[in-house]
Amino acid sequence: MPGLLSTQEIQSQLATLPDWTLNGKTIQTTLNFKNFIEAVEFVNRVVSPAEAAGHHPDLSISYNRVTISLSTHDAGGLTQKDFTMAKTLSTLT
């Protein structure tokens, strides 16, 4: 199981992800798309890298807006896996 990151490590990692914010024990971003179809198409592009990494984000779709939340649930907070996945997902937009 991956180790939890310290507050300093989390802040350092967040500095490399300008569109992501800390929300409790998760990191989160919200993406806006032209319409519902584009939002769902984006979510479908998330499937392959999430499956490949064995690390699955929590996703929320609200019409043209997709919110992605990442946390390593079995570790009880944020690990390097979350930031690696955030960087991967940030390249999909």
PyMOL Python script that loads the backbone (N, CA, C, O; Angstrom):
from pymol import cmd

cmd.read_pdbstr("""\
ATOM      1  N   MET A   1       0.847  -1.179   0.000  1.00  0.00           N
ATOM      2  CA  MET A   1       0.000   0.000   0.000  1.00  0.00           C
ATOM      3  C   MET A   1       0.894   1.244   0.000  1.00  0.00           C
ATOM      4  O   MET A   1       1.858   1.317   0.762  1.00  0.00           O
ATOM      5  N   PRO A   2       0.571   2.226  -0.860  1.00  0.00           N
ATOM      6  CA  PRO A   2       1.370   3.451  -0.900  1.00  0.00           C
ATOM      7  C   PRO A   2       1.245   4.252   0.391  1.00  0.00           C
ATOM      8  O   PRO A   2       0.213   4.211   1.060  1.00  0.00           O
ATOM      9  N   GLY A   3       2.304   4.979   0.733  1.00  0.00           N
ATOM     10  CA  GLY A   3       2.307   5.778   1.951  1.00  0.00           C
ATOM     11  C   GLY A   3       1.640   7.124   1.768  1.00  0.00           C
ATOM     12  O   GLY A   3       1.691   7.719   0.691  1.00  0.00           O
ATOM     13  N   LEU A   4       1.015   7.597   2.829  1.00  0.00           N
ATOM     14  CA  LEU A   4       0.400   8.921   2.805  1.00  0.00           C
ATOM     15  C   LEU A   4       1.461   9.999   2.658  1.00  0.00           C
ATOM     16  O   LEU A   4       2.564   9.878   3.192  1.00  0.00           O
ATOM     17  N   LEU A   5       1.119  11.047   1.934  1.00  0.00           N
ATOM     18  CA  LEU A   5       2.021  12.183   1.769  1.00  0.00           C
ATOM     19  C   LEU A   5       1.849  13.159   2.927  1.00  0.00           C
ATOM     20  O   LEU A   5       0.764  13.291   3.492  1.00  0.00           O
ATOM     21  N   SER A   6       2.932  13.835   3.266  1.00  0.00           N
ATOM     22  CA  SER A   6       2.873  14.867   4.303  1.00  0.00           C
ATOM     23  C   SER A   6       2.204  16.121   3.733  1.00  0.00           C
ATOM     24  O   SER A   6       2.048  16.253   2.519  1.00  0.00           O
ATOM     25  N   THR A   7       1.818  17.023   4.609  1.00  0.00           N
ATOM     26  CA  THR A   7       1.222  18.287   4.177  1.00  0.00           C
ATOM     27  C   THR A   7       2.160  19.031   3.238  1.00  0.00           C
ATOM     28  O   THR A   7       1.718  19.592   2.236  1.00  0.00           O
ATOM     29  N   GLN A   8       3.432  19.039   3.550  1.00  0.00           N
ATOM     30  CA  GLN A   8       4.418  19.720   2.702  1.00  0.00           C
ATOM     31  C   GLN A   8       4.515  19.045   1.337  1.00  0.00           C
ATOM     32  O   GLN A   8       4.590  19.732   0.318  1.00  0.00           O
ATOM     33  N   GLU A   9       4.516  17.731   1.296  1.00  0.00           N
ATOM     34  CA  GLU A   9       4.576  17.009   0.021  1.00  0.00           C
ATOM     35  C   GLU A   9       3.323  17.264  -0.818  1.00  0.00           C
ATOM     36  O   GLU A   9       3.402  17.401  -2.039  1.00  0.00           O
ATOM     37  N   ILE A  10       2.176  17.327  -0.157  1.00  0.00           N
ATOM     38  CA  ILE A  10       0.926  17.611  -0.860  1.00  0.00           C
ATOM     39  C   ILE A  10       0.973  19.002  -1.475  1.00  0.00           C
ATOM     40  O   ILE A  10       0.628  19.171  -2.645  1.00  0.00           O
ATOM     41  N   GLN A  11       1.392  19.992  -0.709  1.00  0.00           N
ATOM     42  CA  GLN A  11       1.475  21.365  -1.223  1.00  0.00           C
ATOM     43  C   GLN A  11       2.465  21.466  -2.383  1.00  0.00           C
ATOM     44  O   GLN A  11       2.214  22.173  -3.359  1.00  0.00           O
ATOM     45  N   SER A  12       3.573  20.766  -2.274  1.00  0.00           N
ATOM     46  CA  SER A  12       4.570  20.760  -3.340  1.00  0.00           C
ATOM     47  C   SER A  12       4.000  20.149  -4.620  1.00  0.00           C
ATOM     48  O   SER A  12       4.213  20.670  -5.715  1.00  0.00           O
ATOM     49  N   GLN A  13       3.287  19.058  -4.474  1.00  0.00           N
ATOM     50  CA  GLN A  13       2.673  18.405  -5.632  1.00  0.00           C
ATOM     51  C   GLN A  13       1.562  19.274  -6.232  1.00  0.00           C
ATOM     52  O   GLN A  13       1.440  19.370  -7.453  1.00  0.00           O
ATOM     53  N   LEU A  14       0.764  19.898  -5.387  1.00  0.00           N
ATOM     54  CA  LEU A  14      -0.309  20.760  -5.882  1.00  0.00           C
ATOM     55  C   LEU A  14       0.231  21.939  -6.688  1.00  0.00           C
ATOM     56  O   LEU A  14      -0.426  22.418  -7.613  1.00  0.00           O
ATOM     57  N   ALA A  15       1.414  22.398  -6.339  1.00  0.00           N
ATOM     58  CA  ALA A  15       2.019  23.522  -7.067  1.00  0.00           C
ATOM     59  C   ALA A  15       2.264  23.163  -8.531  1.00  0.00           C
ATOM     60  O   ALA A  15       2.368  24.054  -9.375  1.00  0.00           O
ATOM     61  N   THR A  16       2.356  21.873  -8.841  1.00  0.00           N
ATOM     62  CA  THR A  16       2.577  21.442 -10.223  1.00  0.00           C
ATOM     63  C   THR A  16       1.263  21.186 -10.957  1.00  0.00           C
ATOM     64  O   THR A  16       1.265  20.862 -12.144  1.00  0.00           O
ATOM     65  N   LEU A  17       0.152  21.330 -10.254  1.00  0.00           N
ATOM     66  CA  LEU A  17      -1.178  21.082 -10.827  1.00  0.00           C
ATOM     67  C   LEU A  17      -2.075  22.293 -10.583  1.00  0.00           C
ATOM     68  O   LEU A  17      -2.901  22.269  -9.671  1.00  0.00           O
ATOM     69  N   PRO A  18      -1.928  23.340 -11.374  1.00  0.00           N
ATOM     70  CA  PRO A  18      -2.620  24.593 -11.089  1.00  0.00           C
ATOM     71  C   PRO A  18      -4.149  24.512 -11.101  1.00  0.00           C
ATOM     72  O   PRO A  18      -4.800  25.344 -10.470  1.00  0.00           O
ATOM     73  N   ASP A  19      -4.735  23.545 -11.791  1.00  0.00           N
ATOM     74  CA  ASP A  19      -6.192  23.465 -11.863  1.00  0.00           C
ATOM     75  C   ASP A  19      -6.799  22.567 -10.786  1.00  0.00           C
ATOM     76  O   ASP A  19      -8.011  22.354 -10.758  1.00  0.00           O
ATOM     77  N   TRP A  20      -5.949  22.041  -9.898  1.00  0.00           N
ATOM     78  CA  TRP A  20      -6.408  21.126  -8.849  1.00  0.00           C
ATOM     79  C   TRP A  20      -6.324  21.822  -7.496  1.00  0.00           C
ATOM     80  O   TRP A  20      -5.444  22.649  -7.261  1.00  0.00           O
ATOM     81  N   THR A  21      -7.265  21.469  -6.602  1.00  0.00           N
ATOM     82  CA  THR A  21      -7.278  22.031  -5.259  1.00  0.00           C
ATOM     83  C   THR A  21      -7.385  20.904  -4.229  1.00  0.00           C
ATOM     84  O   THR A  21      -7.823  19.793  -4.528  1.00  0.00           O
ATOM     85  N   LEU A  22      -6.978  21.229  -3.037  1.00  0.00           N
ATOM     86  CA  LEU A  22      -7.088  20.302  -1.923  1.00  0.00           C
ATOM     87  C   LEU A  22      -8.484  20.461  -1.310  1.00  0.00           C
ATOM     88  O   LEU A  22      -8.934  21.575  -1.043  1.00  0.00           O
ATOM     89  N   ASN A  23      -9.150  19.341  -1.098  1.00  0.00           N
ATOM     90  CA  ASN A  23     -10.480  19.355  -0.487  1.00  0.00           C
ATOM     91  C   ASN A  23     -10.511  18.234   0.540  1.00  0.00           C
ATOM     92  O   ASN A  23     -10.891  17.106   0.227  1.00  0.00           O
ATOM     93  N   GLY A  24     -10.114  18.546   1.756  1.00  0.00           N
ATOM     94  CA  GLY A  24     -10.020  17.526   2.805  1.00  0.00           C
ATOM     95  C   GLY A  24      -8.907  16.547   2.493  1.00  0.00           C
ATOM     96  O   GLY A  24      -7.743  16.932   2.381  1.00  0.00           O
ATOM     97  N   LYS A  25      -9.266  15.277   2.352  1.00  0.00           N
ATOM     98  CA  LYS A  25      -8.281  14.242   2.043  1.00  0.00           C
ATOM     99  C   LYS A  25      -8.298  13.871   0.566  1.00  0.00           C
ATOM    100  O   LYS A  25      -7.888  12.773   0.190  1.00  0.00           O
ATOM    101  N   THR A  26      -8.775  14.792  -0.268  1.00  0.00           N
ATOM    102  CA  THR A  26      -8.804  14.562  -1.709  1.00  0.00           C
ATOM    103  C   THR A  26      -8.224  15.757  -2.445  1.00  0.00           C
ATOM    104  O   THR A  26      -8.135  16.860  -1.907  1.00  0.00           O
ATOM    105  N   ILE A  27      -7.828  15.510  -3.698  1.00  0.00           N
ATOM    106  CA  ILE A  27      -7.543  16.611  -4.609  1.00  0.00           C
ATOM    107  C   ILE A  27      -8.646  16.590  -5.650  1.00  0.00           C
ATOM    108  O   ILE A  27      -9.183  15.536  -5.992  1.00  0.00           O
ATOM    109  N   GLN A  28      -8.975  17.776  -6.148  1.00  0.00           N
ATOM    110  CA  GLN A  28     -10.167  17.903  -6.966  1.00  0.00           C
ATOM    111  C   GLN A  28      -9.988  18.955  -8.047  1.00  0.00           C
ATOM    112  O   GLN A  28      -9.307  19.961  -7.848  1.00  0.00           O
ATOM    113  N   THR A  29     -10.608  18.708  -9.191  1.00  0.00           N
ATOM    114  CA  THR A  29     -10.676  19.701 -10.248  1.00  0.00           C
ATOM    115  C   THR A  29     -12.040  19.616 -10.895  1.00  0.00           C
ATOM    116  O   THR A  29     -12.669  18.557 -10.893  1.00  0.00           O
ATOM    117  N   THR A  30     -12.503  20.725 -11.450  1.00  0.00           N
ATOM    118  CA  THR A  30     -13.755  20.756 -12.195  1.00  0.00           C
ATOM    119  C   THR A  30     -13.460  21.276 -13.593  1.00  0.00           C
ATOM    120  O   THR A  30     -12.840  22.324 -13.773  1.00  0.00           O
ATOM    121  N   LEU A  31     -13.920  20.518 -14.569  1.00  0.00           N
ATOM    122  CA  LEU A  31     -13.700  20.862 -15.970  1.00  0.00           C
ATOM    123  C   LEU A  31     -15.029  21.223 -16.615  1.00  0.00           C
ATOM    124  O   LEU A  31     -16.050  20.590 -16.347  1.00  0.00           O
ATOM    125  N   ASN A  32     -15.012  22.238 -17.460  1.00  0.00           N
ATOM    126  CA  ASN A  32     -16.217  22.665 -18.166  1.00  0.00           C
ATOM    127  C   ASN A  32     -16.087  22.331 -19.642  1.00  0.00           C
ATOM    128  O   ASN A  32     -15.040  22.553 -20.251  1.00  0.00           O
ATOM    129  N   PHE A  33     -17.152  21.799 -20.208  1.00  0.00           N
ATOM    130  CA  PHE A  33     -17.186  21.412 -21.602  1.00  0.00           C
ATOM    131  C   PHE A  33     -18.313  22.150 -22.320  1.00  0.00           C
ATOM    132  O   PHE A  33     -19.129  22.822 -21.690  1.00  0.00           O
ATOM    133  N   LYS A  34     -18.346  22.017 -23.631  1.00  0.00           N
ATOM    134  CA  LYS A  34     -19.347  22.714 -24.431  1.00  0.00           C
ATOM    135  C   LYS A  34     -20.763  22.245 -24.100  1.00  0.00           C
ATOM    136  O   LYS A  34     -21.700  23.043 -24.071  1.00  0.00           O
ATOM    137  N   ASN A  35     -20.908  20.930 -23.851  1.00  0.00           N
ATOM    138  CA  ASN A  35     -22.230  20.380 -23.607  1.00  0.00           C
ATOM    139  C   ASN A  35     -22.094  19.030 -22.892  1.00  0.00           C
ATOM    140  O   ASN A  35     -20.988  18.591 -22.576  1.00  0.00           O
ATOM    141  N   PHE A  36     -23.224  18.389 -22.646  1.00  0.00           N
ATOM    142  CA  PHE A  36     -23.260  17.111 -21.941  1.00  0.00           C
ATOM    143  C   PHE A  36     -22.502  16.025 -22.705  1.00  0.00           C
ATOM    144  O   PHE A  36     -21.776  15.232 -22.105  1.00  0.00           O
ATOM    145  N   ILE A  37     -22.669  15.991 -24.007  1.00  0.00           N
ATOM    146  CA  ILE A  37     -22.008  14.959 -24.812  1.00  0.00           C
ATOM    147  C   ILE A  37     -20.492  15.049 -24.662  1.00  0.00           C
ATOM    148  O   ILE A  37     -19.831  14.027 -24.478  1.00  0.00           O
ATOM    149  N   GLU A  38     -19.934  16.247 -24.738  1.00  0.00           N
ATOM    150  CA  GLU A  38     -18.481  16.401 -24.573  1.00  0.00           C
ATOM    151  C   GLU A  38     -18.034  16.013 -23.168  1.00  0.00           C
ATOM    152  O   GLU A  38     -16.957  15.443 -22.992  1.00  0.00           O
ATOM    153  N   ALA A  39     -18.846  16.317 -22.184  1.00  0.00           N
ATOM    154  CA  ALA A  39     -18.507  15.946 -20.797  1.00  0.00           C
ATOM    155  C   ALA A  39     -18.441  14.425 -20.664  1.00  0.00           C
ATOM    156  O   ALA A  39     -17.501  13.896 -20.071  1.00  0.00           O
ATOM    157  N   VAL A  40     -19.419  13.729 -21.206  1.00  0.00           N
ATOM    158  CA  VAL A  40     -19.449  12.267 -21.130  1.00  0.00           C
ATOM    159  C   VAL A  40     -18.306  11.661 -21.956  1.00  0.00           C
ATOM    160  O   VAL A  40     -17.703  10.673 -21.536  1.00  0.00           O
ATOM    161  N   GLU A  41     -18.006  12.232 -23.108  1.00  0.00           N
ATOM    162  CA  GLU A  41     -16.877  11.746 -23.911  1.00  0.00           C
ATOM    163  C   GLU A  41     -15.572  11.857 -23.132  1.00  0.00           C
ATOM    164  O   GLU A  41     -14.726  10.965 -23.204  1.00  0.00           O
ATOM    165  N   PHE A  42     -15.407  12.951 -22.386  1.00  0.00           N
ATOM    166  CA  PHE A  42     -14.216  13.084 -21.552  1.00  0.00           C
ATOM    167  C   PHE A  42     -14.175  11.979 -20.498  1.00  0.00           C
ATOM    168  O   PHE A  42     -13.142  11.338 -20.312  1.00  0.00           O
ATOM    169  N   VAL A  43     -15.287  11.757 -19.813  1.00  0.00           N
ATOM    170  CA  VAL A  43     -15.338  10.715 -18.782  1.00  0.00           C
ATOM    171  C   VAL A  43     -14.965   9.364 -19.389  1.00  0.00           C
ATOM    172  O   VAL A  43     -14.260   8.578 -18.756  1.00  0.00           O
ATOM    173  N   ASN A  44     -15.425   9.090 -20.590  1.00  0.00           N
ATOM    174  CA  ASN A  44     -15.070   7.832 -21.251  1.00  0.00           C
ATOM    175  C   ASN A  44     -13.564   7.729 -21.506  1.00  0.00           C
ATOM    176  O   ASN A  44     -13.011   6.630 -21.461  1.00  0.00           O
ATOM    177  N   ARG A  45     -12.891   8.852 -21.772  1.00  0.00           N
ATOM    178  CA  ARG A  45     -11.432   8.841 -21.970  1.00  0.00           C
ATOM    179  C   ARG A  45     -10.684   8.584 -20.667  1.00  0.00           C
ATOM    180  O   ARG A  45      -9.521   8.183 -20.694  1.00  0.00           O
ATOM    181  N   VAL A  46     -11.327   8.806 -19.538  1.00  0.00           N
ATOM    182  CA  VAL A  46     -10.717   8.570 -18.219  1.00  0.00           C
ATOM    183  C   VAL A  46     -10.592   7.070 -17.925  1.00  0.00           C
ATOM    184  O   VAL A  46      -9.698   6.656 -17.187  1.00  0.00           O
ATOM    185  N   VAL A  47     -11.466   6.275 -18.486  1.00  0.00           N
ATOM    186  CA  VAL A  47     -11.549   4.854 -18.158  1.00  0.00           C
ATOM    187  C   VAL A  47     -10.235   4.117 -18.391  1.00  0.00           C
ATOM    188  O   VAL A  47      -9.752   3.424 -17.496  1.00  0.00           O
ATOM    189  N   SER A  48      -9.661   4.253 -19.557  1.00  0.00           N
ATOM    190  CA  SER A  48      -8.453   3.485 -19.901  1.00  0.00           C
ATOM    191  C   SER A  48      -7.268   3.783 -18.983  1.00  0.00           C
ATOM    192  O   SER A  48      -6.685   2.848 -18.434  1.00  0.00           O
ATOM    193  N   PRO A  49      -6.890   5.054 -18.796  1.00  0.00           N
ATOM    194  CA  PRO A  49      -5.757   5.291 -17.893  1.00  0.00           C
ATOM    195  C   PRO A  49      -6.049   4.917 -16.442  1.00  0.00           C
ATOM    196  O   PRO A  49      -5.145   4.488 -15.724  1.00  0.00           O
ATOM    197  N   ALA A  50      -7.281   5.070 -16.007  1.00  0.00           N
ATOM    198  CA  ALA A  50      -7.633   4.693 -14.626  1.00  0.00           C
ATOM    199  C   ALA A  50      -7.515   3.181 -14.457  1.00  0.00           C
ATOM    200  O   ALA A  50      -6.972   2.707 -13.459  1.00  0.00           O
ATOM    201  N   GLU A  51      -8.012   2.433 -15.415  1.00  0.00           N
ATOM    202  CA  GLU A  51      -7.908   0.974 -15.359  1.00  0.00           C
ATOM    203  C   GLU A  51      -6.450   0.531 -15.413  1.00  0.00           C
ATOM    204  O   GLU A  51      -6.038  -0.356 -14.666  1.00  0.00           O
ATOM    205  N   ALA A  52      -5.671   1.152 -16.301  1.00  0.00           N
ATOM    206  CA  ALA A  52      -4.256   0.790 -16.441  1.00  0.00           C
ATOM    207  C   ALA A  52      -3.480   1.017 -15.151  1.00  0.00           C
ATOM    208  O   ALA A  52      -2.586   0.242 -14.809  1.00  0.00           O
ATOM    209  N   ALA A  53      -3.828   2.084 -14.440  1.00  0.00           N
ATOM    210  CA  ALA A  53      -3.136   2.415 -13.192  1.00  0.00           C
ATOM    211  C   ALA A  53      -3.731   1.680 -11.993  1.00  0.00           C
ATOM    212  O   ALA A  53      -3.125   1.641 -10.922  1.00  0.00           O
ATOM    213  N   GLY A  54      -4.911   1.100 -12.173  1.00  0.00           N
ATOM    214  CA  GLY A  54      -5.591   0.480 -11.034  1.00  0.00           C
ATOM    215  C   GLY A  54      -5.957   1.507  -9.980  1.00  0.00           C
ATOM    216  O   GLY A  54      -5.990   1.209  -8.786  1.00  0.00           O
ATOM    217  N   HIS A  55      -6.232   2.725 -10.439  1.00  0.00           N
ATOM    218  CA  HIS A  55      -6.543   3.832  -9.523  1.00  0.00           C
ATOM    219  C   HIS A  55      -7.695   4.619 -10.136  1.00  0.00           C
ATOM    220  O   HIS A  55      -7.538   5.238 -11.188  1.00  0.00           O
ATOM    221  N   HIS A  56      -8.842   4.595  -9.483  1.00  0.00           N
ATOM    222  CA  HIS A  56     -10.064   5.108 -10.075  1.00  0.00           C
ATOM    223  C   HIS A  56     -10.567   6.360  -9.367  1.00  0.00           C
ATOM    224  O   HIS A  56     -10.781   6.354  -8.155  1.00  0.00           O
ATOM    225  N   PRO A  57     -10.754   7.435 -10.134  1.00  0.00           N
ATOM    226  CA  PRO A  57     -11.234   8.675  -9.540  1.00  0.00           C
ATOM    227  C   PRO A  57     -12.719   8.614  -9.241  1.00  0.00           C
ATOM    228  O   PRO A  57     -13.447   7.813  -9.828  1.00  0.00           O
ATOM    229  N   ASP A  58     -13.160   9.453  -8.339  1.00  0.00           N
ATOM    230  CA  ASP A  58     -14.581   9.695  -8.142  1.00  0.00           C
ATOM    231  C   ASP A  58     -14.960  10.780  -9.147  1.00  0.00           C
ATOM    232  O   ASP A  58     -14.299  11.815  -9.231  1.00  0.00           O
ATOM    233  N   LEU A  59     -16.019  10.539  -9.903  1.00  0.00           N
ATOM    234  CA  LEU A  59     -16.433  11.457 -10.963  1.00  0.00           C
ATOM    235  C   LEU A  59     -17.859  11.918 -10.726  1.00  0.00           C
ATOM    236  O   LEU A  59     -18.720  11.147 -10.301  1.00  0.00           O
ATOM    237  N   SER A  60     -18.089  13.191 -11.011  1.00  0.00           N
ATOM    238  CA  SER A  60     -19.429  13.752 -10.927  1.00  0.00           C
ATOM    239  C   SER A  60     -19.681  14.543 -12.200  1.00  0.00           C
ATOM    240  O   SER A  60     -18.889  15.410 -12.569  1.00  0.00           O
ATOM    241  N   ILE A  61     -20.796  14.237 -12.874  1.00  0.00           N
ATOM    242  CA  ILE A  61     -21.155  14.955 -14.095  1.00  0.00           C
ATOM    243  C   ILE A  61     -22.409  15.771 -13.822  1.00  0.00           C
ATOM    244  O   ILE A  61     -23.410  15.251 -13.329  1.00  0.00           O
ATOM    245  N   SER A  62     -22.340  17.046 -14.146  1.00  0.00           N
ATOM    246  CA  SER A  62     -23.494  17.926 -14.047  1.00  0.00           C
ATOM    247  C   SER A  62     -23.584  18.698 -15.360  1.00  0.00           C
ATOM    248  O   SER A  62     -22.939  19.731 -15.536  1.00  0.00           O
ATOM    249  N   TYR A  63     -24.389  18.182 -16.268  1.00  0.00           N
ATOM    250  CA  TYR A  63     -24.568  18.668 -17.630  1.00  0.00           C
ATOM    251  C   TYR A  63     -23.230  18.794 -18.357  1.00  0.00           C
ATOM    252  O   TYR A  63     -22.751  17.805 -18.910  1.00  0.00           O
ATOM    253  N   ASN A  64     -22.615  19.971 -18.375  1.00  0.00           N
ATOM    254  CA  ASN A  64     -21.364  20.161 -19.121  1.00  0.00           C
ATOM    255  C   ASN A  64     -20.148  20.270 -18.194  1.00  0.00           C
ATOM    256  O   ASN A  64     -19.070  20.680 -18.626  1.00  0.00           O
ATOM    257  N   ARG A  65     -20.322  19.910 -16.946  1.00  0.00           N
ATOM    258  CA  ARG A  65     -19.254  20.064 -15.960  1.00  0.00           C
ATOM    259  C   ARG A  65     -18.930  18.690 -15.366  1.00  0.00           C
ATOM    260  O   ARG A  65     -19.819  17.937 -14.968  1.00  0.00           O
ATOM    261  N   VAL A  66     -17.619  18.389 -15.319  1.00  0.00           N
ATOM    262  CA  VAL A  66     -17.150  17.135 -14.729  1.00  0.00           C
ATOM    263  C   VAL A  66     -16.230  17.484 -13.571  1.00  0.00           C
ATOM    264  O   VAL A  66     -15.258  18.219 -13.746  1.00  0.00           O
ATOM    265  N   THR A  67     -16.532  16.963 -12.392  1.00  0.00           N
ATOM    266  CA  THR A  67     -15.671  17.133 -11.227  1.00  0.00           C
ATOM    267  C   THR A  67     -14.974  15.804 -10.977  1.00  0.00           C
ATOM    268  O   THR A  67     -15.610  14.754 -10.892  1.00  0.00           O
ATOM    269  N   ILE A  68     -13.653  15.876 -10.862  1.00  0.00           N
ATOM    270  CA  ILE A  68     -12.823  14.703 -10.598  1.00  0.00           C
ATOM    271  C   ILE A  68     -12.250  14.853  -9.198  1.00  0.00           C
ATOM    272  O   ILE A  68     -11.676  15.888  -8.860  1.00  0.00           O
ATOM    273  N   SER A  69     -12.408  13.815  -8.389  1.00  0.00           N
ATOM    274  CA  SER A  69     -11.834  13.787  -7.043  1.00  0.00           C
ATOM    275  C   SER A  69     -10.944  12.555  -6.932  1.00  0.00           C
ATOM    276  O   SER A  69     -11.326  11.460  -7.345  1.00  0.00           O
ATOM    277  N   LEU A  70      -9.760  12.747  -6.372  1.00  0.00           N
ATOM    278  CA  LEU A  70      -8.806  11.658  -6.203  1.00  0.00           C
ATOM    279  C   LEU A  70      -8.374  11.539  -4.750  1.00  0.00           C
ATOM    280  O   LEU A  70      -8.084  12.535  -4.087  1.00  0.00           O
ATOM    281  N   SER A  71      -8.336  10.320  -4.276  1.00  0.00           N
ATOM    282  CA  SER A  71      -7.824   9.982  -2.957  1.00  0.00           C
ATOM    283  C   SER A  71      -7.522   8.498  -2.979  1.00  0.00           C
ATOM    284  O   SER A  71      -8.210   7.735  -3.657  1.00  0.00           O
ATOM    285  N   THR A  72      -6.513   8.081  -2.254  1.00  0.00           N
ATOM    286  CA  THR A  72      -6.213   6.656  -2.163  1.00  0.00           C
ATOM    287  C   THR A  72      -6.989   6.127  -0.969  1.00  0.00           C
ATOM    288  O   THR A  72      -6.524   6.191   0.170  1.00  0.00           O
ATOM    289  N   HIS A  73      -8.177   5.604  -1.243  1.00  0.00           N
ATOM    290  CA  HIS A  73      -9.111   5.222  -0.188  1.00  0.00           C
ATOM    291  C   HIS A  73      -8.523   4.189   0.766  1.00  0.00           C
ATOM    292  O   HIS A  73      -8.702   4.294   1.980  1.00  0.00           O
ATOM    293  N   ASP A  74      -7.816   3.184   0.224  1.00  0.00           N
ATOM    294  CA  ASP A  74      -7.287   2.144   1.118  1.00  0.00           C
ATOM    295  C   ASP A  74      -6.152   2.646   1.991  1.00  0.00           C
ATOM    296  O   ASP A  74      -5.823   2.012   2.994  1.00  0.00           O
ATOM    297  N   ALA A  75      -5.537   3.788   1.628  1.00  0.00           N
ATOM    298  CA  ALA A  75      -4.490   4.385   2.456  1.00  0.00           C
ATOM    299  C   ALA A  75      -5.067   5.440   3.398  1.00  0.00           C
ATOM    300  O   ALA A  75      -4.400   5.858   4.345  1.00  0.00           O
ATOM    301  N   GLY A  76      -6.298   5.868   3.144  1.00  0.00           N
ATOM    302  CA  GLY A  76      -6.940   6.850   4.008  1.00  0.00           C
ATOM    303  C   GLY A  76      -6.554   8.288   3.732  1.00  0.00           C
ATOM    304  O   GLY A  76      -6.637   9.133   4.623  1.00  0.00           O
ATOM    305  N   GLY A  77      -6.132   8.579   2.509  1.00  0.00           N
ATOM    306  CA  GLY A  77      -5.764   9.958   2.175  1.00  0.00           C
ATOM    307  C   GLY A  77      -4.993  10.030   0.874  1.00  0.00           C
ATOM    308  O   GLY A  77      -5.144   9.183  -0.006  1.00  0.00           O
ATOM    309  N   LEU A  78      -4.171  11.045   0.767  1.00  0.00           N
ATOM    310  CA  LEU A  78      -3.448  11.316  -0.475  1.00  0.00           C
ATOM    311  C   LEU A  78      -2.092  10.631  -0.518  1.00  0.00           C
ATOM    312  O   LEU A  78      -1.308  10.694   0.428  1.00  0.00           O
ATOM    313  N   THR A  79      -1.837   9.971  -1.649  1.00  0.00           N
ATOM    314  CA  THR A  79      -0.550   9.321  -1.902  1.00  0.00           C
ATOM    315  C   THR A  79      -0.035   9.799  -3.255  1.00  0.00           C
ATOM    316  O   THR A  79      -0.707  10.550  -3.961  1.00  0.00           O
ATOM    317  N   GLN A  80       1.147   9.357  -3.596  1.00  0.00           N
ATOM    318  CA  GLN A  80       1.716   9.717  -4.892  1.00  0.00           C
ATOM    319  C   GLN A  80       0.829   9.243  -6.037  1.00  0.00           C
ATOM    320  O   GLN A  80       0.798   9.875  -7.094  1.00  0.00           O
ATOM    321  N   LYS A  81       0.110   8.142  -5.844  1.00  0.00           N
ATOM    322  CA  LYS A  81      -0.791   7.627  -6.884  1.00  0.00           C
ATOM    323  C   LYS A  81      -1.811   8.681  -7.311  1.00  0.00           C
ATOM    324  O   LYS A  81      -2.156   8.768  -8.490  1.00  0.00           O
ATOM    325  N   ASP A  82      -2.291   9.474  -6.366  1.00  0.00           N
ATOM    326  CA  ASP A  82      -3.294  10.491  -6.682  1.00  0.00           C
ATOM    327  C   ASP A  82      -2.724  11.586  -7.575  1.00  0.00           C
ATOM    328  O   ASP A  82      -3.368  12.026  -8.528  1.00  0.00           O
ATOM    329  N   PHE A  83      -1.527  12.012  -7.259  1.00  0.00           N
ATOM    330  CA  PHE A  83      -0.919  13.083  -8.045  1.00  0.00           C
ATOM    331  C   PHE A  83      -0.467  12.591  -9.412  1.00  0.00           C
ATOM    332  O   PHE A  83      -0.522  13.338 -10.389  1.00  0.00           O
ATOM    333  N   THR A  84      -0.026  11.359  -9.487  1.00  0.00           N
ATOM    334  CA  THR A  84       0.334  10.784 -10.793  1.00  0.00           C
ATOM    335  C   THR A  84      -0.906  10.681 -11.663  1.00  0.00           C
ATOM    336  O   THR A  84      -0.864  11.015 -12.848  1.00  0.00           O
ATOM    337  N   MET A  85      -2.011  10.221 -11.085  1.00  0.00           N
ATOM    338  CA  MET A  85      -3.258  10.124 -11.858  1.00  0.00           C
ATOM    339  C   MET A  85      -3.772  11.504 -12.250  1.00  0.00           C
ATOM    340  O   MET A  85      -4.262  11.680 -13.365  1.00  0.00           O
ATOM    341  N   ALA A  86      -3.670  12.481 -11.363  1.00  0.00           N
ATOM    342  CA  ALA A  86      -4.109  13.845 -11.683  1.00  0.00           C
ATOM    343  C   ALA A  86      -3.325  14.386 -12.882  1.00  0.00           C
ATOM    344  O   ALA A  86      -3.904  15.007 -13.774  1.00  0.00           O
ATOM    345  N   LYS A  87      -2.032  14.154 -12.904  1.00  0.00           N
ATOM    346  CA  LYS A  87      -1.216  14.617 -14.037  1.00  0.00           C
ATOM    347  C   LYS A  87      -1.631  13.914 -15.310  1.00  0.00           C
ATOM    348  O   LYS A  87      -1.706  14.543 -16.366  1.00  0.00           O
ATOM    349  N   THR A  88      -1.899  12.638 -15.234  1.00  0.00           N
ATOM    350  CA  THR A  88      -2.350  11.893 -16.415  1.00  0.00           C
ATOM    351  C   THR A  88      -3.692  12.423 -16.913  1.00  0.00           C
ATOM    352  O   THR A  88      -3.861  12.675 -18.106  1.00  0.00           O
ATOM    353  N   LEU A  89      -4.636  12.590 -16.002  1.00  0.00           N
ATOM    354  CA  LEU A  89      -5.968  13.051 -16.403  1.00  0.00           C
ATOM    355  C   LEU A  89      -5.942  14.476 -16.935  1.00  0.00           C
ATOM    356  O   LEU A  89      -6.758  14.832 -17.785  1.00  0.00           O
ATOM    357  N   SER A  90      -5.026  15.286 -16.453  1.00  0.00           N
ATOM    358  CA  SER A  90      -4.919  16.668 -16.927  1.00  0.00           C
ATOM    359  C   SER A  90      -4.506  16.740 -18.389  1.00  0.00           C
ATOM    360  O   SER A  90      -4.751  17.746 -19.055  1.00  0.00           O
ATOM    361  N   THR A  91      -3.886  15.690 -18.889  1.00  0.00           N
ATOM    362  CA  THR A  91      -3.473  15.687 -20.301  1.00  0.00           C
ATOM    363  C   THR A  91      -4.613  15.279 -21.240  1.00  0.00           C
ATOM    364  O   THR A  91      -4.469  15.382 -22.458  1.00  0.00           O
ATOM    365  N   LEU A  92      -5.724  14.827 -20.700  1.00  0.00           N
ATOM    366  CA  LEU A  92      -6.829  14.328 -21.528  1.00  0.00           C
ATOM    367  C   LEU A  92      -7.764  15.410 -22.045  1.00  0.00           C
ATOM    368  O   LEU A  92      -8.579  15.148 -22.929  1.00  0.00           O
ATOM    369  N   THR A  93      -7.662  16.608 -21.514  1.00  0.00           N
ATOM    370  CA  THR A  93      -8.613  17.660 -21.905  1.00  0.00           C
ATOM    371  C   THR A  93      -8.210  18.334 -23.190  1.00  0.00           C
ATOM    372  O   THR A  93      -8.902  19.239 -23.656  1.00  0.00           O
TER     373      THR A  93
END
""", "prot")
cmd.dss("prot")
cmd.show_as("cartoon", "prot")
cmd.util.cbc("prot")
cmd.orient("prot")
